[in-house]
Amino acid sequence: MLVVPKEHMVNLNEAGVKDVPVLGRMLRLAARIANEMGVAETGYRVVINNGDEGGQVVPHLHLHLIGGKALDQKLG
């Protein structure tokens, strides 16, 4: 599942103090969606890819909500 804000920010590096409410709403929405999808209790991952070497392909900040199965513990 993707959570994409209407406000444009290329990535977290571009986000400023004025964007803190948007970032907070994105995280709360991710938690609400996880509850609605039934994965909140078993666990889920929230990912923001930042920059080329961080795996960011789309130049608009968004987060990935991943759940519904056991996820690998290795992150790098």
Secondary structure, DSSP 8 states (H G I E B T S, - for coil): -EE--SS--SSTTT--GGGHHHHHHHHHHHHHHHHHHT-TTT-EEEE---SGGGT--SSS--EEEEESS---S---
